[in-house]
Amino acid sequence: MVVSREVNRLSDELADVNTTYDRHTKYIGSEVKTLSDEMNKVKTDVTKVSNNIQDVSSLERKLLIKTLRLVVLQELKAFGTSMYTFHTEKLTWTEAQQKCQEDGFHLAEINNDNELEFVKELVGSHLAWLGGTDVDKEGDWRWVSSGLKVMASLWNTGEPNNYGNQEHCLHTDYGITSDGLNDRNCEDGIAFVCELEP
């Protein structure tokens, strides 16, 4: 009798295990099919983009090819609706802005704390130009691409300070005692971050 109850209990447990296994197998199969369908859609979209390149003007074609190259090389990083590239080449602020524009981008702008954290991860400990400046009006820090004011909460403590009355361009400054943005002489050569918006 005890053995019979134990056999029944084990049979019930085995049935539960089989049911759970079947349910998980169906779920995994469904997820694999969904991923496969999405991958096929991506392949189809890439093929369409490649086919449409012939219809795009020469300049647009060059920009599209550069962007596709960046995607393939995984140099293009996404955050929100924008794409970003980080360049370690040391350029002045103006040169960096021109380099971004040659590739169809602009120097990146940061509009919230989450985007600040994303850029921090992207550049690590590098100083990197972003698209903010007060060159038009001292102390009126704005993003060049949108014209929006730079949020005060994004600056490092005590910044911007216009040290030596020569700091009119904005850059990242992540270090032991800093965790945000800083103003700097626009003629200094540092790395930079480009942004492509939809």
C-alpha positions as CSV (number, residue, x, y, z in Angstrom):
1,M,0.0,0.0,0.0
2,V,2.8,2.4,0.9
3,V,4.7,1.4,-2.3
4,S,1.5,1.9,-4.3
5,R,1.0,5.4,-3.0
6,E,4.7,6.2,-3.6
7,V,4.4,4.9,-7.2
8,N,1.2,7.0,-7.7
9,R,3.0,10.1,-6.3
10,L,6.0,9.5,-8.5
11,S,3.7,9.0,-11.6
12,D,1.9,12.2,-10.8
13,E,5.3,14.0,-10.5
14,L,6.5,12.5,-13.7
15,A,3.3,13.6,-15.5
16,D,3.8,17.2,-14.1
17,V,7.5,17.1,-15.3
18,N,6.4,15.9,-18.7
19,T,3.7,18.6,-18.9
20,T,6.2,21.3,-17.9
21,Y,8.8,20.0,-20.3
22,D,6.2,20.0,-23.2
23,R,5.1,23.6,-22.3
24,H,8.8,24.8,-22.2
25,T,9.6,23.0,-25.4
26,K,6.7,24.7,-27.2
27,Y,7.6,28.1,-25.7
28,I,11.3,27.7,-26.8
29,G,10.2,26.5,-30.2
30,S,7.9,29.6,-30.5
31,E,10.8,31.9,-29.4
32,V,13.2,30.3,-31.9
33,K,10.6,30.7,-34.7
34,T,10.1,34.4,-33.7
35,L,13.8,35.1,-33.6
36,S,14.3,33.3,-36.9
37,D,11.4,35.3,-38.5
38,E,12.9,38.6,-37.1
39,M,16.4,37.6,-38.4
40,N,14.9,36.9,-41.9
41,K,13.1,40.3,-41.8
42,V,16.4,42.0,-40.9
43,K,18.1,40.2,-43.8
44,T,15.3,41.2,-46.1
45,D,15.6,44.8,-44.9
46,V,19.4,44.8,-45.4
47,T,18.9,43.5,-48.9
48,K,16.3,46.2,-49.6
49,V,18.7,48.9,-48.3
50,S,21.5,47.5,-50.5
51,N,19.2,47.5,-53.5
52,N,18.0,51.0,-52.8
53,I,21.6,52.4,-52.7
54,Q,21.6,52.6,-56.5
55,D,18.7,55.1,-56.2
56,V,20.4,57.4,-53.7
57,S,22.5,60.5,-54.8
58,S,26.3,60.2,-54.7
59,L,26.7,62.0,-51.4
60,E,23.9,60.2,-49.7
61,R,25.3,56.9,-51.0
62,K,28.6,57.6,-49.4
63,L,27.0,58.5,-46.1
64,L,24.9,55.4,-46.2
65,I,27.8,53.2,-47.0
66,K,29.8,54.7,-44.1
67,T,26.9,54.1,-41.7
68,L,26.5,50.5,-42.9
69,R,30.3,50.0,-42.4
70,L,30.1,51.4,-38.9
71,V,27.2,49.0,-38.1
72,V,29.0,46.1,-39.5
73,L,32.2,47.0,-37.6
74,Q,30.0,47.5,-34.5
75,E,31.4,51.0,-34.1
76,L,27.9,52.4,-34.1
77,K,26.3,52.3,-30.6
78,A,22.6,52.9,-30.1
79,F,20.9,54.8,-27.3
80,G,17.2,55.8,-27.4
81,T,16.5,56.8,-31.0
82,S,20.1,58.0,-31.8
83,M,23.3,56.3,-32.9
84,Y,26.7,57.3,-31.6
85,T,30.3,56.8,-32.6
86,F,33.3,57.5,-30.4
87,H,36.6,58.7,-32.0
88,T,39.9,58.6,-30.2
89,E,41.6,60.8,-32.8
90,K,42.5,64.1,-31.1
91,L,40.9,67.1,-32.9
92,T,39.9,70.6,-31.9
93,W,36.2,71.2,-31.3
94,T,35.7,72.7,-34.7
95,E,37.6,69.9,-36.5
96,A,35.6,67.3,-34.5
97,Q,32.3,68.9,-35.5
98,Q,33.5,68.9,-39.2
99,K,34.5,65.3,-39.0
100,C,31.1,64.3,-37.6
101,Q,29.4,66.3,-40.3
102,E,31.4,64.6,-43.0
103,D,29.9,61.3,-41.9
104,G,26.4,62.7,-41.7
105,F,26.5,63.1,-37.9
106,H,26.9,66.0,-35.4
107,L,28.8,66.3,-32.2
108,A,26.7,64.5,-29.6
109,E,24.4,66.3,-27.3
110,I,23.2,65.0,-23.9
111,N,19.7,65.7,-22.7
112,N,19.3,63.7,-19.5
113,D,21.2,61.7,-16.9
114,N,20.6,58.4,-18.6
115,E,22.2,59.7,-21.8
116,L,25.1,61.1,-19.7
117,E,25.7,57.6,-18.2
118,F,25.6,56.0,-21.7
119,V,28.2,58.4,-23.0
120,K,30.3,57.8,-19.9
121,E,30.3,54.0,-20.7
122,L,31.1,54.8,-24.4
123,V,34.1,57.0,-23.7
124,G,35.5,55.6,-20.5
125,S,38.1,57.9,-19.0
126,H,38.8,59.8,-22.2
127,L,38.1,63.5,-22.5
128,A,35.8,63.8,-25.5
129,W,34.2,66.8,-27.2
130,L,30.4,67.0,-27.3
131,G,28.3,69.5,-29.3
132,G,27.8,72.2,-26.6
133,T,29.3,75.7,-26.7
134,D,28.8,79.3,-25.3
135,V,30.8,80.9,-28.1
136,D,27.7,83.0,-29.2
137,K,27.0,84.4,-25.7
138,E,29.3,83.9,-22.7
139,G,27.7,81.7,-20.1
140,D,24.7,80.7,-22.4
141,W,25.6,77.1,-23.0
142,R,23.7,75.5,-25.8
143,W,23.8,72.4,-28.0
144,V,24.7,73.4,-31.5
145,S,22.5,70.8,-33.3
146,S,19.2,71.6,-31.4
147,G,19.8,75.0,-29.9
148,L,18.6,73.7,-26.5
149,K,20.2,74.8,-23.3
150,V,22.7,72.4,-21.6
151,M,21.0,71.1,-18.4
152,A,22.8,72.5,-15.3
153,S,22.6,69.1,-13.6
154,L,25.0,67.6,-16.2
155,W,28.0,69.8,-15.2
156,N,30.7,68.8,-12.8
157,T,30.7,70.7,-9.6
158,G,32.0,74.2,-10.1
159,E,31.7,74.0,-13.9
160,P,31.5,75.7,-16.3
161,N,34.1,78.1,-15.0
162,N,35.6,79.6,-18.2
163,Y,39.1,79.2,-16.7
164,G,41.4,81.8,-18.1
165,N,38.5,83.3,-20.0
166,Q,39.2,80.8,-22.8
167,E,36.9,77.8,-22.2
168,H,33.9,77.9,-24.6
169,C,33.5,74.3,-25.7
170,L,32.0,71.4,-23.8
171,H,33.5,68.0,-23.2
172,T,33.1,64.9,-21.1
173,D,35.1,64.7,-17.9
174,Y,34.8,61.4,-16.0
175,G,37.5,60.8,-13.4
176,I,38.1,60.3,-9.7
177,T,36.6,63.6,-8.7
178,S,34.4,64.3,-11.7
179,D,31.4,62.7,-13.3
180,G,29.9,64.9,-15.9
181,L,30.6,67.8,-18.2
182,N,33.3,70.5,-18.3
183,D,34.2,73.5,-20.4
184,R,37.5,73.7,-22.2
185,N,39.5,75.7,-24.7
186,C,38.1,74.9,-28.1
187,E,41.5,74.7,-29.7
188,D,42.7,71.8,-27.5
189,G,42.9,68.4,-29.3
190,I,40.9,65.7,-27.6
191,A,38.7,62.7,-28.6
192,F,35.0,63.2,-29.6
193,V,31.6,61.6,-29.8
194,C,29.3,61.9,-32.9
195,E,25.6,61.4,-32.9
196,L,23.1,60.5,-35.7
197,E,19.5,61.2,-35.0
198,P,16.6,59.8,-37.0
